[in-house]
Amino acid sequence: MKAEKWFTHPVGLTVSALVSTLLWGSAMPAIKIGYAELNIQSSQMFEQWVFAGYRFTLAGLMLVFFAKLLERSTKEIRDEGGTAPGKPLTWGKSWLRVTRLASIQTLLQYLFFYIGLSLSTGMQGAIITGATSFFQMVVARLMDRSERFTMNKTMGLLLGFGGVAIVTFTQGGLHMELGLGELCLILSAFFGGFGNVLAKHEAKKLPVLWLTGRQMFLGGVVLMIIGAARVGFTPFQWELRSMLLLFYLAFLSAAGFGLWNLIMKYNRVGKVSMFLFLIPVFGVCLSVLLLGEQFNQWILLALVLVAAGILVVNLAPKSSKRLKGAPSVNVTQP
């Protein structure tokens, strides 16, 4: 109950979402630096997948260990649906759900993400990743008819995309083209949005950290195997700096996905999706600081537009149909 109160409270929700999106935004420049440290070229897809496999396998282990510290027993896994509420899920059913989520949220999303990022700049990767918010809301609408595109959501999306557009077209010399890299990043954004909604669905049946840690571990192992089929499991020359980068990337994945899946569990998709527009803003700012990519003052305006979009989406609509004299009801979670 304490977790639900934190993640549904405006302060708790905002702080958690800011931390999660800042971590994800930092991934773009960190990966580019990691590629440079390990001498991974844009054409070396299999090396990129091995690198991704290391990252998510380690991230999954971090979350599994952390979940063990928080959860007294895996007997908390319950099947809350079907004909027998409260009945424990079988080993096979629980791992089927883990495998399904791992295929979308880790394997497919990052197969395409690592290829796309290697063929584009850190800023382009951050910008296109902002489309995850849109895909997340569309998939949520298809899976749950109560997730409607209201006027507030539409206005919020327009403001968010406006902020992303400003960041895109005011970076000197940045020209967006729909090449293989950009197409892969768009596919990654789609699978990311789909995976986030699927994680919310699966969290009704399984503890969030238990589920997230195992799906990341499984997805990471498969990514590693795919890459190793061509280049082996140890294609890199590791030094302290590259090992620290790998550890940081694993940490940001574990913390970012763990936080975001908890946010998704306790809130409606349309309420929180706008926060994902912060990823490209944070990504561009950090690319400027860490990669030396060009900076200009329009980034501040982009941040203002994204923040305005988040506020618009989360404004509580006033009910015009409340009966006179009827008691008001505070609903923290629809």
Summary of the structure (lengths in Angstrom):
residues: 334
radius of gyration: 20.2
end to end distance: 15.9
largest distance: 72.5
contacts: 1170
relative contact order: 0.21
helix: 74%
strand: 1%
